[in-house]
Amino acid sequence: MNGATHKTIGAAVGIAAITIDTNPKKQSIIHNPLFATPIATFGGMLPDIIEPSSRGPHHRQFFHSLVVAGFLGYGLYKTYKWEPESKSAKCLRIIALLIGAGYISHLLADSLTPRGLPIV
């Protein structure tokens, strides 16, 4: 997958995340497409920022692995269940969800390519 594809998927995942996260007690100003889209887009690009594809076709190392996807998935689940009380904690929660969802979308897209993802 190329960078534009990961950005597009990340943005779509961001919109989906704020649409799904409807509990008003957990929402913040970032529950707005103008804020959510660039944050999730960044998350969708993050694996290639950490392990740039400019290193060649074998750039998928640990941060592009199934192990990272599993840890991140668990972290996203715990973050989704978190019920913050302060405004800043609510913002931190949704930022973490958006970046994490974008990151997971990148790994999922890469897993569908012929190269797939390494286990570790």
N, C-alpha and C positions, 0 to 999 in steps of 0.2 A: 504494500500500500504506500502511496505517496503522501507527502505532507498535507496537501490540499484535502485529500480524502479524510485523513485523521482530524483535521480542523473541522470539517463539515460534520463528521460523525460526532465529535466532541460537542459541538454547538447543539446538535439535535438532542444529544443525551442531556445536556444542561437544561434545555427547555422541558424535556420529559421529567427531569428530576424535580423541578419546581412545580410542575403540574401535579405530580404524584404526592409531594410533600405538602398536604393541605391542612395540617393541624395548625390553627392560628396561634396556639400557645408556643409553637416552635418557630414561627416565621419571623423574618426580619426584613429590612429594606432590600436585601439582596434577593428576595423572592420576587424578582422582576426580570424579565427577559433582557433588559438593557445591561444589567449587572451579571446575571447568570451566564449568558452566552459567552462573553470573553473569558470568564473564569473557567468554565468547562472546556472551552476551546484550548486554553493553556494546559489543562489536565490531559487533553487528548494529544498534545504535542510533547508532554513531559518525558515519556520514555525515550524519545529520540533526542531530547535535549541531554538527558543523562548518558545515553549510549548512542551517539550520533550515527546515522546511516552513512555518513561520509567515510566511515572506517571500512566500508565495503559490505559485501553481502552477508558477512558473518558477524555483523554488529550486535545481533541479538544475544545478549549474555544474561546475567542474573536479573537485571531490571526489566527484561522482556520474558520472564520465565513463568511457568505455571505456579511455582512456589510463591512468587511475589503476587500473582493474581489471587491465590488462595488467602494469603495474609491480608491483602487489600480488601478482598471481599468480606472477610470477617470484621475488619476495621470499619468498613462502610456500614455493615449491619449494626455494630455497636453504636456508631455515630448516629445512625438513623433513629435508634431507640432512645438516645440521649435526650433528656428534657431540660435544656438549659433555662435559667431564670433571668439572667441579665441580658441586656440588648447586645453587648459585645460577645457574649457566649453564643447567642443565637446566630450572630453573623459568622462567628468562627465555625459553628456547626455546619451551616449551609455551604460555606467556602470549602470545608473539608469534604462534604458530600459531592460538591460539583467537581472539584479537582480529582477526587477518587473515582467518580463515575466516568469522567473523561479519560482517565488513565486506563481504567478497566475496558472502556470501549476501544482504546488503541490496542490493547492486548488481544481482545476478542477479534478485532479485524485482522491483526497479524496472524492469529491462530488459523484463520481461514485461507491463508496463502499456502502455496506448496511447501515452503520452508517450515511453516508452523512455528511453534514456540518450544524452547528447550524446557525440560522439567525443572532444572536448577540453573 
